[in-house]
Amino acid sequence: MSLSLNDHLDPQEGPKRILALDGGGVKGILTLGMLEVLEAELRKRSGDRELVLSDYFDLIGGTSTGAIIASGLALGRSVGELIEMYQALGPQVFGKTKGDGYLMGSKYDSNALQKALWPVLGKKTIGTRQLKTGLAIHAKRIDTGSAWVLTNNPHAPYFDPPDLPLGEVANKDFRLINLVMASAAAPTFFDEVKVPMKYNAKDKPIEHAYFVDGAVGGFNNPSVQLLLTALVPAYGFGWKSGADNLMMASFGTGSRRPTYDGKQFARMWPGMRGVNALRSMIFDTQVQAIMLMQAVSESIRPWTINSEVGDMSGVCISPNAMLDFQRVDVELESKPKRAKRGERLARTSIEKLLDRELDHSVLESVDQLANGHPDNMSLLLEIGRKAAPAYIGDDWPNPKFDLASWSGANREN
């Protein structure tokens, strides 16, 4: 029997399960490849071949492409349905440029993204009862400088405030498609998104908020903010911490540290240096989030942070673990264009995973946020599917977080 939205949100109905989804453009299809393996594992455990991730997770939150996936999953869509959407979305949105991303306007057409999302999101608001479970969307409001987290929890202070001035919009009435577009409005890739905030007596918008990608607010990996959303009373959830009470599955979009040749970086015009520095900063906030989450949790397969810290195995800086946490991702290692004379290039981790050789150009393409070519999308999906079993299986997600209704379920493959 499926849980209701109220059951998912109710702090007394525990333990609680959170799914955190990173930003990463078209690499979201890699995330979906990994989520497909997770969905299959949970279907096996439950004995329900129709189970979707909104049946299991009590809160699904994401940023940018993660917000797109989170919204679709929270609406009860299967991973397979979202894979089909992404396979169409990639070429449709990123197949044609309209600017250079700098002086000549944003590189891609926001209208194309909205058109691709419309069949799933349509006119639904974040307050719709069609959402099967908790949802959190992260964006950066650039006109006020504030980072926004919007949820469908009716206990959140701005969800439906009773003293709201006439004409102002309650959070529950924001359209999902506008919020998702706002979360995904990556600077240089898409224009900022205007969201109506106030209407006049004739129901015409007279005030707007201006949003850009949630990664600009430090939320490209939203796991830390989702932990705070679940535990800090002001957000209205009031869930319990503890490794037996709370779990989080944090899914990436493929990881590669951005590096630049120092001399070439110094010759870039200032705007380009700024953009590349921002991309590097976003990566750093992502890694820092993983490090913090592993520092306050239990993780059976911890993610390697760097050469100095290692994977933090056995490290917990809080007196007791605050949650059961697992990072699920894959390194998108590249290789030189050619081997040095007399040497042979060693296989990259991706080539080992796929058990085949890939050209340098192909390995470079898989880490591009806007390469919507069908071949690249197919390769990303394959990487996600092949990488996930290293994390997902009989022991993770931890069986102690299986739903009570699964007791005695048929677990045949």
N, C-alpha and C positions, 0 to 999 in steps of 0.2 A: 504494500500500500504506500503510495507516494505521500511525502510530507507536504503540508500546505505551506504557503508563504509565511503565515503566522508561526507555524511550528519551526521553520528554519530560523526565524528571527528571535523567537522566544528564548531568553537566557536560561530558563528553567528546563528547556528541552536540550540537554547536552548528551555527549560532548559536541563541540562545534568544529566544523571543517571549513577552511578558507582556501580558495584557489586564486593565486596572484599571477597576473599575466603581463609580461614586459612589452614595451614598445619595440618597434623594429621594422616598420614598413612591410614590404611584401614578404619579409622573413617570417611573418606571422603564419605562413603556411607550414613552415618548419615546426612551429609550436603545435599546430594542429596535427601534424604527423605524430608528435609525441603524445598529444592528448588522445589520439585515436587508440594508442596502445593502452593508455590509462582507462579509457572507456571500456575497452574489451576486457581488461582485468576485472573491473568492477561488475561488468555483466556476468562474468564467470562466477564471481563470488556470490552474487545475489541470486543467480539462477534466472535472471530477467534479461532476455535478449533485446528488449526494447529500452532498457535503462539508459538515461541520459545524465550528463554530469550535474544538471540542476536537481536531480533526485538525491544526489549524494552530498554536494557541497552546500553549505548554509550561507556562504557569501562568496561571490565571484567578482573580482575587481581587476581592472586593467587600465593601461595607459596607451593611447594612440592605437596601433593595431591591436594591442591587448584589450583596449576598450571595445573595439569592434567585436572581437571574439567573445569577450565577457558578456556583452549585451545579447548576442545571439544565443550563447549557452544559457543565460539566465532566463531567456524567453522559452526555453525548453527545446531548442534545436539540438540535433545530434551533431557530433563532430563531423560525420560524413557530409551532412548538409552544408556545413560551413566550409569544408574543403571544396565542395562544388562552387560555392560562392566565391572563394578566393581564386580558384582557377579561372573564373570569368573576370573577376575584379582586376587581377594583375595586368593583363593585356588591355583591358578596357580603360583603366585609369592611367596607367603608366606607358601606354603604347605610343602616345603622342605628346610632345611638349608644346607649351604656349608661350614660354619665356625662357630666359637664361638662368633664372633663380636669383639674379642679382640686380643688374641695372634695368633689365627689360621685363621685370615682373616675375612672379612666382612661376616655377618651372611647369607645374601641372595644373589642370583644370579642376577646381573643387567641385564643380557641377557634375563632372564625370564620377567622382567618388560618391556624391550624394545619390546619383542615379543607381550606382551599383549597390548601395546599401538600402535603398527604398523598399525592395521586396521583403526584406526581413524586418526593418524598423518602421517604415511607413509613418503614420501620424501618431504612433504610440508615445505616451509620456512616461517619465520615470516613475510616475505614480500609478501606472496601469496595473491592474490585477492580473494581466497576462504574464507578468514576470513571476516565474515559479519559485524563485529563491532570491536571497539578498544580492544586490548589485551595487558596485561602487565604480564611479567614473572619475578620472583625475585629469584636470586641465589647469592651465595658467591664465588667469585673468590679467591681461597686460595693462589695461587702463587704470586699474587700482593697485597693480603689483602683487596681488594675492594669489596663492595657490589654492585651487578649489578641489574639494572632494564632495561629490554629490552621490547620495545613496537613496534607495527606496524604502528606508526605514522610517515609518510614520512617527517614531519617537525622536527623530533628528530635529533640532530646534527650528530650522527654516523649512522643514518639509511642508507644513501647512499651518503657519502661525496664526492664531486667532485674531491678533491685533494688526494684521497686515494692512497698510494704507490702501485706499481705493485705487485700483488700477495697477498695483504692483503684482508681480508674478511670484507665486509660491513655488518652491523647488519642485513640488509634485507635478506641476503643470508644464515644466520644461519638456520639450520634445526630445526623446531619446536620440533622434537623428542629429539634432543640433548639438547635443552634448558630446556625442561620439565624434562628430565632425570637428568640434572645438578641441577635443582631446588629441585628435590626429592632425591638427593644423601645424605641421612642422614648418618652421621658418625656412624660406627659400623654396620649399617644395609646394606648399599651398598657401593661399591667402589666409589672413586671420579670419575668424568666424565671429559674426555679429549675432548676438542672442538677445531678443527683445526682453527688456526688464520691466517696462511700464507701458500701459496703454491709456489713451484718453477716453473720454466719454463715448466716442464713436468707434471704439475698439481698434484704434490705429496705434501702432507702436510709436512712442515718443522718446523713449530712452533705450539704449542698447548697452550691453557689456561686450567687450572685445577679448577674444580668447585666442591663445596659441597652444601648441602641443604641451601636454602635461609633463614631458621630459624637461622642458625649460624650468618647471617648478621643482625639479629634483625627483620626479616620480617615474622616470623611465622604468625602473624596477620599483613597483609600488608596494613591496612586501612590508617595509617598515611602517608606512602609513596605514596599511591595512591592519597591521597588528595594533596600532594606536586606535584606529577606528573601532576595532572590536573591543578594546579594553578601557579606553578613556571615556568616562561617563558622559561627557559633553556630546559625544556623537550619537548617543541614544541606544547603543547595543547592550552594554553592560555585561559582556560575557566574562567567564572565569578564565584566568590564566592557569598554566600548569600543563605538564607533558601528558597528563591523562585527560585533560579537559579541552585542549585546543590543539589543532594541527593545521599546518599550512603547507601547501604544495606550491612552490614558486617555479614557474616555467619561463625560460628564456627564449630568445629567438636566434640563438647561435652567437657565440662570443668570439670577438677578435679585438685585441687592444689596438686602437688607432695610433699609428706611428707616421712620422713625416721626416723626410730628409731635412736636417737642420738648415743647410745652405739654401735648399729650395724654399723652405718655409720663410726664411728671412727675405727672399726675393718676391714673395707674394704681396699683392696690394693689401692694405690694412683690412679691408672688409673681408677678404678671403681668409686672412690669418685669424680674424675674429670668429668666423664660421667654423673653421677647423679646430680652434681652441674650444669652442662650445661643444663640438662633437666629442672631443677628448674629455671634457668635463662631465658630460653625460655618462660616458663609460665609467669614469671614476666614481660617480654617485651610485652607479649600478653595483659596482664591486663592493663599495663601502656598505651598501645595504645588505649584501650577502654576508659580509664579514660580521656586521652587527647582529643579524638574525642568527647566525651560527654561534655567536658568542653568548646568546641568552637561551639556547635551545638544545634539544637533542636531535642529532641528525645521523642516521645510520650510514649514509654515503656522502660525507661532507665534500663541498666543492673546494678546489684548490684556489686560494686567494692570490698568492704571489710566492716568489721564491723565498722571501723572508719569513712570512707567516705560515706558509704551507697550507694544509687543509683544515687546521684547527681541530683535528680529531681529539676528542676527550676534553676539549676546552669549553668551559661554561663559566662566565664571569659573574653570573647571578647566583645567589645562594641555592636556588632551585631552578631547574629549567622552566622557562615560561611557557614553552610550547614544544610540540613535536614539529620539526621543520625539515623540509627536504628541498634542495635546489635541484632542478632537472634542466639540463642544458647540454650543449655540445660545443667544443672548440672548433672554430672554422679556420683552421691553420692553412696558410698559403705556402708557396714555395718559390724559389727564384725562377726566372724565365728560362735559364739554362744552367747546366752543371759546369763547374770549373773543369778545365782540361784534365783529363785522366781520372775524373771522378764521376760517380753516378749519384743522382739525386735520390735521397732516401724517401720512402713513402711518407706522406703526411698522415696525420691521424684520420682525416676524412677518407683518404684513399684506402687506409687499412680497414676502416669501418665498412666501406663499400666493396672492398676487395677488387679494386681496379684502379688503373692510372687515370689521372685527370690533368688536362693542360693547365698551365699557369693562369691563362685567361679565365678558365672555368672556375678555378678556385678563387680568383679575385671576384668574380661575379656573384658568388653565393653570399658575400657579405655586403652587397649593395642594397640599399633600402628601397630602390625604385626600379629594379630590374624585373619587370613583369613579363619577360619573354617566357612563353610556355615551357621551353626546355629548362630554363632556370627554376621556374616554379615546380616542375616535376622533380628536379634534382633536390631542391630544398625539402620537399615532401618526403622523398626517399631517405634523406639524411635524418629527418626527424623520426621516421618509423624505425630506422636501424639503430638510432642512438638511445631511444627510450628504454629498451629492455635492460640496459645496464643499471637502471634505477627502479623500474617497475616490475613487480612480481609477487610471489606469495607473501614476502615479508614487508613489502611497502606498496601502497599505503599500509601503515601498521594495522593489522587486523583488529586491534582494540577500538579502531574508529569505524569498523563495519557497522552498518545500521542494525538496530535491534531486530527489525523485521526480517533480516536475512538469516536469522538463526535456523539451522537445519535446511538451508537452501541447497538445491542440487548444484554441485560445483563441477559437474562434468564439463570437459572442454567442448 
